Amino acid sequence: MISNNRWEWVAIACAAYSLTAGIVPMYEAQLPSDWSYIVNDSQAKVLFCATQGIYDSVIKDVAPSAPTLQTTMCLDAAKGEPHAFATAMASVAEDADGKLIIEPTVDDLASLIYTSGTTGKPKGVELTHNNISTNVLGAARTMVKNPNDFVHQGDRSLAFLPWAHSYGQTCELWLGIAHGCSAGICRGVPSILEDLQLVKPTVLFAVPTLYKKVYDGVNNIMETANPRRKYLMQRALELGRMNAAHKQGLGPPLGFMDRLAFKALDSIVLSKIRARFGGNLRYAFVAGAACPAEVIKFMDALSIPVLEGYGLTETSPIITINSPEQRLVGSVGRAIGGVKVHVVDEEGKDVGVGKDGEICCTGPNIMKGYYNNPEATDEVISVAPDGVSRM
């Protein structure tokens, strides 16, 4: 699929899984040469293009040199056009008996996600159904006493992280679906702040840039505000940080007068800042890069806890994550259920507490390997210190 997030993306993925077929997601912003390489390396048989422009480019620059490609379709093309996804959907006979469904096994390939290729040609990361489903279960249901404390049926997210990336796909899409969560699909990065107002998410999966954008905006407003407004904003954030510190067991409770001031300033000041995120956020998640501690503490002051996590595409992607019950600013949290973290030396042996080394992990989240690239697979997957597990 060459497509940004849209409902057809999910429908195609689920349909593919019901036939034990794997999906190979790509980005609309990539070059035709990138699409061509990935289509050929993955040996794709069917290609779904989001727009007519992408479809035309594929027919011209990709399809002629892709011998395994059998069908190319366009999601935006009008019903009735022979290459339109809508035309194909309209022609499908009803499968009343479920005979078309071939249930996948846990070891079947679910997603073949190509890395950015910053150190050479992109490599296809093979993620199985077991990789993804155990990552969802391990992150959302083993880190809290109540499995609905992370995400529950009444939650709503705003999907702007690309589902072509493992972070957006596993954490936002499949984790949300697994808990009956609904999602609004963002129209694109320039529309994020406006779409947050429209969707009003209760949970949000993002990268540090989004939170820092609001943090910088608020600080810029304070710097140019009149003295009275600046004082009220600074005081509101100060009381918010003190209140958050108490909730985390890191400080005393607010005194009587401070509680009254916080209640008033929360309504007058902080609620307006929370409204930039839609006004309904219970929790926010951040990964993909280190988020500055001052930004996390700013979000705490708004009463929006940000839960930091860490992982790789090759680990489906979650290795560790903070939870609502165990959270430390500046930490990426604990290993999720079923995953064990090792810090090892050059020989692959545990270095011990307090010493530097390479972060590795074992668990059901470890990719099957790099597609058709055993040499690259062997470079990153080895035997764990226990002498048995894949690390």
C-alpha positions in Angstrom: 0.0 0.0 0.0 1.2 3.5 -0.9 -1.1 5.5 1.2 -1.3 7.8 4.2 -3.8 6.9 7.0 -7.3 6.4 5.8 -10.2 3.9 6.4 -9.3 1.8 3.3 -5.8 1.2 4.8 -7.3 -0.6 7.8 -9.9 -2.5 5.6 -7.2 -3.7 3.2 -4.9 -4.8 6.1 -7.6 -6.7 7.8 -8.8 -8.3 4.6 -5.2 -9.3 3.8 -4.8 -10.9 7.2 -8.0 -12.9 6.7 -6.3 -14.5 3.7 -3.0 -15.0 5.5 -1.4 -12.4 3.2 1.0 -9.9 4.6 1.0 -6.1 4.1 3.8 -3.9 2.9 3.1 -0.3 3.8 4.8 2.6 2.0 4.6 6.4 2.2 2.9 8.7 -0.3 5.9 11.1 0.1 8.5 8.5 -1.0 10.0 8.6 -4.5 9.0 6.2 -7.3 12.5 4.7 -7.0 11.7 3.8 -3.4 8.4 2.2 -4.2 10.0 0.3 -7.1 12.7 -1.1 -4.8 10.3 -2.1 -2.0 7.8 -3.7 -4.5 10.5 -5.8 -6.1 12.3 -6.7 -2.8 9.1 -7.7 -1.1 7.8 -9.5 -4.3 4.5 -7.8 -3.9 1.6 -9.1 -6.0 -1.1 -6.4 -5.4 -0.4 -2.7 -5.1 -2.9 -0.2 -3.7 -2.2 3.5 -4.5 -3.9 6.3 -2.6 -4.3 8.9 -5.3 -4.6 9.0 -9.1 -1.3 10.8 -9.3 0.5 8.0 -7.4 -1.3 5.4 -9.5 -0.2 7.1 -12.7 3.4 7.3 -11.5 3.3 3.6 -10.5 2.0 2.5 -13.9 4.7 4.5 -15.6 7.8 4.0 -13.3 7.2 1.0 -11.1 4.9 -1.6 -12.8 7.0 -2.2 -15.9 10.0 -3.4 -13.9 8.0 -5.3 -11.2 7.5 -8.9 -12.6 5.6 -10.2 -9.5 3.1 -7.4 -9.6 -0.3 -8.7 -10.8 -2.8 -5.9 -10.0 -2.6 -2.2 -9.3 -5.6 -0.3 -7.9 -6.4 3.3 -6.9 -8.2 4.2 -3.7 -9.4 7.6 -5.0 -10.5 6.5 -8.4 -14.3 6.8 -9.0 -16.5 3.7 -8.9 -16.9 2.3 -12.4 -13.3 2.9 -13.3 -11.6 -0.5 -13.9 -8.6 0.4 -11.6 -10.8 1.7 -8.8 -10.8 0.1 -5.4 -14.5 1.1 -5.2 -15.3 -0.9 -8.4 -13.6 -4.0 -7.0 -15.5 -3.6 -3.7 -18.8 -3.4 -5.5 -18.1 -6.5 -7.5 -17.3 -8.8 -4.5 -19.9 -11.4 -3.8 -21.2 -11.8 -0.2 -19.3 -14.5 1.7 -22.2 -15.7 3.8 -20.5 -18.9 4.9 -17.1 -17.4 5.6 -15.5 -19.7 3.1 -13.1 -17.0 1.8 -11.5 -16.5 5.2 -8.2 -18.4 5.8 -7.3 -17.8 9.4 -3.7 -16.9 9.9 -1.4 -18.6 12.4 0.6 -16.7 15.0 3.8 -17.3 12.9 2.3 -15.9 9.7 3.7 -12.6 8.4 1.5 -9.7 9.3 3.6 -6.6 8.2 6.7 -6.2 6.2 7.9 -2.8 7.3 10.9 -1.3 5.5 13.4 0.7 7.5 14.4 4.2 6.3 17.6 2.9 4.8 19.9 5.6 6.4 22.8 3.0 6.4 22.2 1.6 3.0 19.2 0.1 1.1 16.0 -0.2 3.2 15.6 -3.6 4.9 12.2 -5.3 5.2 11.4 -6.0 8.9 9.3 -9.2 9.2 6.7 -8.8 11.9 4.4 -11.8 12.6 1.0 -11.8 14.1 2.5 -13.1 17.3 5.0 -10.2 17.3 2.3 -7.6 17.1 -0.4 -9.2 19.2 1.9 -9.9 22.1 3.3 -6.4 21.9 -0.3 -5.0 22.2 -1.1 -7.4 25.1 2.3 -6.9 26.9 2.1 -3.1 26.7 -1.5 -2.4 27.5 -2.5 -5.3 29.8 0.5 -6.3 31.9 1.6 -2.9 33.0 -1.5 -2.0 35.0 -3.8 -3.8 37.4 -6.9 -3.0 35.4 -6.3 -3.8 31.7 -8.6 -0.9 30.7 -6.4 1.7 32.5 -4.3 2.4 29.5 -7.0 2.4 26.8 -10.7 1.4 27.0 -13.8 1.2 24.9 -14.8 4.7 25.5 -11.5 6.2 24.4 -10.8 8.0 21.1 -7.4 8.8 19.5 -6.3 11.0 16.7 -4.3 9.0 14.2 -1.6 11.2 12.7 1.4 9.0 13.2 1.7 7.0 10.0 0.4 3.4 10.2 3.2 2.6 7.7 5.5 2.9 10.8 5.5 0.3 13.5 4.9 2.9 16.3 1.7 4.2 14.7 0.5 0.8 13.5 1.0 -1.3 16.6 0.4 1.3 19.3 -2.2 3.6 17.8 -4.1 1.4 15.4 -4.0 -2.3 16.6 -3.8 -1.5 20.3 -6.8 0.8 19.9 -8.8 -1.7 17.9 -8.0 -4.4 20.5 -9.6 -2.3 23.2 -12.6 -1.1 21.2 -11.2 2.4 20.9 -12.3 4.7 18.1 -10.1 7.0 16.1 -10.3 10.1 14.0 -7.9 10.2 11.1 -5.8 13.4 10.9 -5.8 15.2 7.6 -2.1 15.8 7.8 0.6 17.5 9.9 -0.4 21.1 9.1 -3.9 20.3 10.4 -3.0 18.5 13.7 -4.0 21.3 16.0 -7.3 21.9 14.2 -8.1 18.2 14.1 -7.4 17.9 17.8 -10.2 20.4 18.4 -12.5 18.4 16.1 -11.8 14.9 17.3 -11.2 15.8 21.0 -9.1 12.6 21.7 -8.9 11.0 25.2 -5.6 9.3 24.4 -2.9 10.5 22.0 0.2 8.7 20.6 2.8 11.2 19.4 6.4 12.2 19.0 8.1 14.9 21.2 7.6 17.5 18.4 3.9 17.9 19.0 4.1 18.5 22.8 7.1 20.8 22.3 5.1 22.8 19.7 2.4 23.6 22.3 5.1 24.1 25.0 6.9 26.7 22.9 3.7 28.4 21.9 2.6 28.9 25.5 6.1 30.2 26.5 6.0 32.6 23.5 2.6 33.9 24.6 3.9 34.4 28.2 7.0 36.4 27.0 4.9 38.8 25.0 1.9 39.0 27.5 1.3 42.0 29.7 2.7 41.6 33.3 -0.7 40.6 34.9 -1.4 37.9 32.3 2.2 36.6 32.4 2.0 36.3 36.2 -1.3 34.4 36.1 0.1 31.9 33.5 3.3 31.4 35.4 1.5 30.9 38.7 -1.0 28.5 37.1 1.8 26.3 35.7 3.8 26.5 39.0 0.7 25.3 41.0 0.1 22.7 38.3 3.6 21.3 38.7 3.3 21.3 42.5 0.0 19.4 42.3 1.4 16.9 39.8 4.5 16.3 42.0 2.2 15.6 45.0 0.2 13.0 42.9 3.5 11.3 42.0 4.6 11.2 45.6 7.4 13.7 45.0 6.1 16.6 47.0 3.7 17.8 49.7 0.0 18.5 49.0 -1.1 22.0 48.1 -2.1 24.2 51.1 -5.6 25.6 51.5 -4.9 28.9 49.8 -2.9 27.3 47.0 -5.7 24.8 46.4 -8.2 27.6 46.0 -5.8 29.5 43.6 -5.1 26.3 41.6 -8.8 25.6 41.2 -9.4 29.1 39.9 -6.3 29.3 37.7 -6.9 25.8 36.3 -10.3 27.0 35.0 -9.0 30.3 33.8 -5.6 29.4 32.3 -4.7 25.7 32.2 -8.1 24.5 30.7 -7.4 26.8 27.7 -4.0 25.2 27.2 -5.5 21.7 27.5 -8.1 22.8 24.9 -5.2 22.9 22.3 -5.2 19.1 22.6 -9.0 18.9 22.4 -9.7 19.3 26.1 -10.3 15.6 26.9 -6.9 13.9 27.1 -6.6 11.4 29.9 -3.1 10.2 28.9 -0.6 11.0 26.2 2.2 8.7 24.9 5.5 9.7 23.5 8.2 7.8 21.7 10.5 8.0 18.6 13.0 10.3 20.3 13.8 11.6 23.8 11.3 14.2 25.0 12.8 17.0 27.0 12.0 16.7 30.8 10.8 20.3 30.9 8.2 19.5 28.2 7.0 16.4 30.2 6.7 18.5 33.4 4.8 21.2 31.5 2.3 18.5 30.4 2.1 17.3 34.0 1.2 20.8 35.1 -1.7 20.7 32.6 -2.9 17.4 34.3 -2.0 15.4 31.1 0.5 12.7 32.1 2.8 11.8 29.2 4.0 8.2 29.3 7.4 7.7 27.6 8.3 4.5 25.9 11.2 3.0 23.9 11.5 0.5 21.2 12.5 -0.3 17.6 10.7 -1.4 14.4 12.5 -4.7 14.9 10.9 -5.2 18.3 7.3 -4.6 17.1 8.1 -1.8 18.4 7.6 -1.6 22.2 10.4 -2.8 24.6 9.7 -0.6 27.6 7.0 1.9 28.6 5.9 4.0 31.6 2.5 3.2 33.0 0.0 5.3 34.9 0.9 3.3 38.0 4.7 3.4 37.6 6.0 6.5 35.9 9.3 8.4 36.2 10.0 11.5 34.1 13.1 11.1 32.1 12.8 7.3 32.1 11.4 5.1 29.3 9.8 2.8 31.9 9.9 -0.9 32.6 10.0 -3.8 30.2 6.6 -4.8 29.0 5.1 -8.3 29.8 7.1 -11.1 28.3 10.1 -8.9 27.4 13.4 -8.9 29.2 16.0 -6.2 28.7 19.7 -6.9 28.8 22.5 -4.3 28.8 25.5 -6.2 27.3 29.1 -5.8 26.4 30.8 -6.4 23.1 30.7 -10.2 23.7 27.0 -10.2 24.5 27.3 -10.7 28.2 25.4 -8.7 30.8 27.5 -5.8 32.1 25.8 -5.5 35.5 24.0 -2.7 37.3 25.4 0.8 36.8 27.6 0.1 33.8 27.3 1.2 30.2 26.6 -1.2 27.4 24.3 -2.0 24.5 20.6 -2.2 25.1 19.2 -5.6 23.9 16.1 -7.5 24.6 14.5 -10.9 24.4 10.8 -11.8 24.0 8.0 -12.6 21.6 8.3 -9.1 20.1 11.6 -9.9 18.3 11.1 -9.7 14.6 11.3 -12.9 12.5 14.2 -11.3 10.6 15.0 -9.0 7.7 13.2 -10.3 4.6 15.6 -12.2 2.2 18.6 -10.8 4.1 20.0 -13.4 6.5 23.4 -11.5 6.7 21.7 -8.4 8.0 19.6 -10.5 10.4 22.6 -12.2 11.9 24.2 -8.8 12.5 21.4 -7.7 14.9 20.0 -11.0 16.3 22.2 -13.1 18.5 21.8 -15.6 21.4 21.0 -14.1 24.8 23.1 -14.5 27.9 20.8 -17.5 28.8 22.2 -19.3 25.8 18.8 -20.1 24.4 16.7 -17.0 23.7 16.9 -14.8 20.5 18.2 -11.4 21.5 
